[in-house]
């Protein structure tokens, strides 16, 4: 089965988010169904539904050759819809990284190992709740075994991303709706999740550097920031596919306050967070600004 959907709001160079994995459905031969899902990273300024493509893979053909062929089919579907083929794929499952990388190379696409695949994860969750249970052979349970807990400690941020100072901050969701109009050098903006109240407080981290703010922003974007969390008395940034960076040690009061702010965002704020890089606390522009979401990986 192949499905594709697109509209004119997709933009040139839009990245694609990809998941090629088994689903909780047993086929007639007793094997699990494999499926490719591709979605374009949404443009927060354009609105509407992004390009989507879904295709089942025969269980005996789970390999990079099949995947490369399916990606060509997805690219053709995008072109037929009047869109431009992407240059980059984001893959969040570490177990599939090598296969996806080989397939991407066949199409001259850059593959990024990253969990900044929020649109894909939302789509997966929707399919787990609404689509797969309706299929014959559905097996109740998660889409995949939960990832093994990461036991290695976070390592200090690279020197290139260490600024002069940092502060914890909060912004109302209403303000973030206009983030696309803010002056900024590097950015990773997201569409605000549906149902988010305009007055909801969104927590985040501000990093400052009087002389290297723009260079810091370039480095941070390359790390693929995913979410902030507190572990013990450490503020940790998760990034990429499985990277964990130590932002700062915290005193007890700060650790408690930041933990509470992040928990509130996860419970009622759709997990929304941000990181901002500026030359100083008084600066009105941003060298870099990223939105993130703390959402479950299925």
Order of alpha helices (4+ residues) and beta strands (2+ residues): beta-beta-beta-beta-alpha-beta-alpha-beta-alpha-beta-beta-alpha-beta-beta-alpha-beta-beta-beta-alpha-beta-beta
